[in-house]
Amino acid sequence: MIEWLSDYGMFLAQALTVVAAVLIVVAGIAVAGQRMRPAEGGQIEVRRLNERYDAMRDALRSAALDSRNYRKLRKREAKEKARAAKLAGDKGEAPRAFVLDFDGDLRAGAVDALREEISAVLTLARAGDSVLLRLESPGGVVHGYGLAAAQLARLRERELRLVVCVDKVAASGGYMMACVANEVIAAPFAVLGSIGVLAQLPNLNRLLRKHDIDYEVITAGQFKRTLTLFGRNTEEGRRKFREELDETHALFKEHVARWRPALDLELVATGETWYGSRALPLGLIDRLGTSDQWLQDAAESGTVLLEVSYTERKRLGERFGDLLEASVSRGIGRALDRLRAEDPHHQ
């Protein structure tokens, strides 16, 4: 019996190896074929969320009421809807809210879609309309999140009311985006803040020298390179690198102060994070809540909810790369969350 299991295991391993090899070859052919094709453009997709809420309500009512009473209710509501539409037509167009999503990774890759979505909204939006951004991001590269925040500023410049809802996390670059809003709403246990700058890298110079491997760094310009991965770092380089971090932190604080001038930056710009219920008295957010509640309240008040998203068809290799990067980013995010949970002084 043991020999049979051993033989079967060997056969299964060989079969899986063959399948994996075939898949690699097929993927390589697909990637090569995709490289021969021109990149395809993206498109804007719009979904009216009011219909989603209506469908949810109707599904529950059809199950709770008998068919005769349900039909009567639908007829009565149809008349009321027609009457409300006539009144709205007499008073002007119904209020509108455009709904956007930003799921941020370390390089702020979602900014490419965000800029297209905002450009689309600005072709139709009028002063007084609202934009709801459902934001989730632990932060990442400064230039990527700086661009994302600048895209949101375009909405403010056109006198649109910008609301940012944070259901889970908006830290560091995520908060750089969130603070641009007219109103920031966060769930009680959402993570916010981290108004700080982080840079870290290993240095393998001693390992290289141990194995008699030289690594030359040649630059033109005194501070073209400050810290290096393989070369020998100097105190002068470390000092300059620290100056650059401090300058970036100062710019971050100036950005936050511009959009939320009432914040005590000496208190909150320490790199710490806080849960939503603790962020509220500090002024990092304006009230507690969720994006779901905001949308449902808006729908019940008669606001037209238009969810806007930009989708772009990518080559197979690009999709695989994005998937791999997203997986790594999520892993790092989970690790940071665990560190925060294990450090009671960090919140």
C-alpha positions in Angstrom: 0.0 0.0 0.0 2.8 2.4 0.9 4.6 1.6 -2.4 1.4 2.3 -4.3 0.9 5.6 -2.6 4.6 6.5 -3.3 4.2 5.6 -7.0 1.0 7.6 -7.2 2.5 10.6 -5.5 5.4 10.5 -8.0 3.0 10.2 -10.9 1.0 13.1 -9.6 4.1 15.3 -9.2 5.2 14.5 -12.7 1.8 15.3 -14.1 1.6 18.6 -12.3 5.1 19.4 -13.6 4.0 18.8 -17.1 0.8 20.8 -16.7 2.8 23.7 -15.2 5.3 23.6 -18.0 2.5 23.7 -20.6 0.8 26.6 -18.8 4.1 28.5 -18.8 4.6 28.0 -22.5 1.0 29.0 -23.3 1.3 32.1 -21.1 4.6 33.0 -22.9 2.9 32.6 -26.3 0.0 34.8 -25.1 2.3 37.5 -23.8 4.3 37.5 -27.0 1.1 37.7 -29.0 -0.2 40.6 -26.9 3.1 42.5 -27.5 2.3 42.4 -31.2 -1.0 44.1 -30.7 -1.5 47.8 -30.1 -2.7 48.8 -26.6 -6.5 49.1 -26.4 -8.0 52.3 -24.9 -10.3 52.3 -21.8 -13.8 53.5 -21.4 -16.0 55.2 -18.9 -18.8 53.1 -17.4 -21.7 54.7 -15.5 -24.3 52.9 -13.2 -27.3 54.4 -11.6 -27.2 53.2 -8.0 -30.8 54.3 -7.2 -32.0 51.4 -9.3 -29.9 49.0 -7.2 -31.6 50.2 -4.0 -35.0 50.1 -5.6 -34.4 46.5 -6.6 -33.3 45.5 -3.1 -36.4 47.1 -1.6 -38.7 45.5 -4.1 -37.1 42.0 -3.6 -37.8 42.2 0.1 -41.3 43.6 -0.3 -42.4 41.0 -2.8 -41.4 38.3 -0.3 -43.1 40.0 2.6 -46.4 40.9 0.9 -49.0 38.8 -0.9 -49.2 39.4 -4.6 -52.4 41.5 -4.5 -51.2 44.0 -1.9 -47.8 44.1 -3.6 -49.4 45.1 -7.0 -51.5 47.8 -5.3 -48.4 49.2 -3.6 -46.5 49.3 -6.9 -49.3 51.1 -8.6 -49.6 53.7 -5.8 -45.8 54.2 -5.9 -45.8 54.6 -9.7 -48.3 57.5 -9.4 -46.4 59.1 -6.6 -43.2 58.8 -8.6 -44.8 60.4 -11.6 -46.1 63.3 -9.4 -42.7 63.7 -7.8 -41.0 63.8 -11.2 -43.4 66.5 -12.4 -42.7 68.6 -9.3 -39.0 68.1 -9.7 -39.3 69.2 -13.3 -41.0 72.4 -12.2 -38.4 73.1 -9.6 -35.4 72.1 -11.7 -33.1 69.1 -11.9 -32.8 66.7 -9.0 -29.5 66.9 -7.0 -26.8 64.6 -8.3 -23.9 62.8 -6.7 -21.1 61.1 -8.6 -19.6 58.0 -6.9 -16.0 57.1 -7.4 -13.7 54.4 -5.9 -10.0 54.5 -5.1 -8.3 51.3 -3.9 -4.8 52.4 -3.4 -1.6 50.3 -3.6 2.0 51.3 -2.9 2.6 53.0 -6.2 -0.9 54.7 -6.3 -1.7 52.8 -9.5 -5.4 53.6 -9.2 -4.6 57.3 -10.0 -4.6 56.5 -13.7 -8.3 55.5 -13.6 -9.1 58.3 -11.1 -7.9 61.1 -13.4 -10.1 59.7 -16.2 -13.1 59.4 -14.0 -12.7 63.0 -12.7 -12.3 64.3 -16.2 -15.5 62.6 -17.2 -17.4 64.0 -14.2 -16.2 67.5 -14.9 -17.7 67.3 -18.4 -21.2 67.1 -16.9 -21.1 68.2 -13.3 -22.4 71.6 -12.3 -21.7 73.7 -9.3 -23.5 72.3 -6.3 -23.3 68.6 -7.4 -21.6 66.2 -5.0 -18.8 63.7 -5.5 -18.4 60.8 -3.1 -15.1 59.0 -3.1 -14.9 55.7 -1.4 -11.3 55.6 -0.4 -9.1 52.8 0.8 -5.3 53.1 0.9 -2.5 52.5 3.4 -0.3 55.0 1.4 2.7 54.6 -0.8 4.9 56.7 -3.1 4.8 60.5 -2.5 4.6 61.5 -6.2 1.7 59.1 -7.0 -0.5 60.1 -4.0 0.4 63.7 -4.6 -1.0 63.4 -8.1 -4.1 61.7 -6.7 -4.7 64.5 -4.3 -4.2 67.1 -7.0 -6.9 65.3 -9.1 -9.3 65.6 -6.2 -8.4 69.3 -5.9 -9.8 69.7 -9.5 -13.3 68.9 -8.1 -12.9 71.5 -5.3 -11.8 74.1 -7.8 -15.0 73.6 -9.8 -17.1 74.2 -6.7 -18.3 70.6 -6.4 -18.8 69.2 -2.9 -16.3 66.4 -2.3 -17.1 63.8 0.4 -14.5 61.1 1.2 -15.7 58.0 3.0 -13.1 55.8 4.7 -14.5 52.4 5.6 -11.2 50.7 6.4 -8.0 52.8 6.0 -6.7 56.1 4.7 -3.2 56.5 6.0 -0.2 58.4 4.8 -0.8 59.0 1.1 -4.4 57.9 1.7 -4.9 60.7 4.2 -3.1 63.1 1.8 -6.0 62.4 -0.5 -8.7 62.4 2.1 -7.9 65.8 3.6 -8.7 67.5 0.3 -12.4 66.8 0.9 -15.1 69.2 2.1 -16.1 66.4 4.5 -14.3 63.3 5.7 -16.4 60.4 7.0 -14.9 57.3 8.6 -16.0 54.1 10.2 -15.3 53.9 13.9 -12.5 51.4 13.4 -11.1 52.8 10.2 -7.4 53.6 10.4 -6.4 57.2 9.6 -3.5 59.6 9.9 0.2 58.6 9.5 1.1 62.1 8.4 4.7 61.3 8.1 7.4 60.1 5.6 9.1 56.7 5.6 12.1 55.5 3.7 14.1 52.3 4.3 16.5 50.2 2.4 19.1 47.5 3.2 22.8 47.9 2.6 24.7 44.9 1.4 28.1 46.6 1.2 29.7 44.6 4.0 28.5 41.4 2.5 30.1 42.3 -0.9 33.4 43.3 0.8 33.4 40.0 2.7 33.4 38.2 -0.7 35.9 40.6 -2.3 33.3 42.2 -4.6 33.8 45.8 -5.4 30.8 48.1 -6.2 31.5 51.4 -7.8 29.1 54.4 -7.6 30.0 57.2 -10.0 27.9 60.3 -10.0 28.0 63.8 -11.5 26.7 66.1 -8.8 27.4 66.1 -5.1 24.1 64.6 -4.0 23.0 62.8 -7.1 23.1 59.7 -4.9 22.8 59.9 -1.1 22.2 56.4 0.2 22.9 53.3 -1.9 22.0 49.6 -1.7 25.4 48.2 -2.5 27.9 51.0 -2.0 29.4 52.3 1.2 27.1 55.0 2.7 28.6 58.1 4.2 27.5 60.3 7.1 27.2 63.1 4.6 24.9 61.1 2.4 22.8 60.1 5.4 22.5 63.7 6.5 21.4 64.8 3.1 18.9 61.9 2.9 17.4 63.0 6.2 17.1 66.6 5.0 15.2 65.3 1.9 12.8 63.3 4.2 12.3 66.4 6.4 11.5 68.5 3.4 9.0 66.0 2.1 7.4 65.9 5.6 7.2 69.7 5.7 5.4 69.7 2.3 3.0 67.0 3.5 2.1 69.1 6.6 1.6 72.2 4.4 -0.7 70.3 2.2 -2.8 69.1 5.2 -2.8 72.6 6.7 -4.2 74.1 3.4 -7.2 71.8 3.3 -7.8 71.3 7.1 -6.5 74.5 8.7 -8.0 73.8 12.1 -5.8 70.7 12.7 -3.2 70.9 15.3 -0.3 69.6 13.2 2.1 69.4 16.1 -0.2 66.9 17.6 -1.3 64.8 14.6 1.7 65.1 12.1 3.8 62.6 14.1 3.4 59.7 11.7 0.9 58.0 14.1 -2.4 56.5 13.1 -5.7 56.6 14.9 -9.0 54.7 14.7 -12.0 56.7 13.4 -13.5 57.2 16.9 -10.2 58.6 18.1 -9.6 60.6 14.9 -12.8 62.5 15.3 -11.9 64.6 18.4 -8.5 65.3 16.9 -10.2 66.9 13.8 -8.8 64.4 11.3 -12.4 63.5 10.2 -15.7 65.3 10.4 -18.0 62.6 11.5 -18.4 58.8 12.0 -20.2 56.8 9.4 -19.9 54.5 6.4 -20.2 54.9 2.7 -23.2 52.6 2.6 -25.1 54.8 5.0 -24.2 58.0 3.0 -25.4 56.5 -0.2 -28.6 55.1 1.3 -29.4 58.4 2.9 -28.7 60.3 -0.4 -30.9 57.8 -2.4 -33.8 58.2 0.1 -33.6 62.0 -0.2 -34.0 61.9 -3.9 -30.4 62.4 -5.0 -29.5 60.8 -8.3 -26.5 58.6 -7.6 -24.2 57.9 -10.6 -21.3 55.5 -10.1 -18.5 56.3 -12.5 -15.6 53.9 -13.2 -12.9 53.8 -15.8 -11.9 50.4 -17.2 -9.0 49.7 -19.5 -8.2 46.4 -21.3 -4.7 45.4 -20.5 -2.3 42.9 -22.0 -2.0 39.5 -20.3 1.5 40.3 -19.0 0.3 43.7 -17.6 -2.7 42.0 -15.8 -0.4 39.4 -14.3 2.1 42.1 -13.2 -0.7 44.1 -11.6 -2.1 41.0 -9.8 1.4 40.2 -8.4 2.0 43.8 -7.3 -1.5 44.0 -5.7 -0.8 40.7 -3.8 2.5 42.0 -2.5 1.0 45.3 -1.6 -1.8 43.6 0.3 0.7 41.4 2.1 2.7 44.4 3.2 -0.5 46.1 4.3 -1.5 43.2 6.4 1.9 43.0 8.0 1.7 46.7 8.9 -1.8 46.2 10.3 -0.4 43.4 12.5 2.4 45.6 13.7 0.0 48.3 14.6 -2.2 45.8 16.5 0.7 44.5 18.4 2.0 48.0 19.3 -0.5 49.5 21.8 1.3 52.9 21.7 1.0 53.3 17.9 -2.7 54.0 17.9 
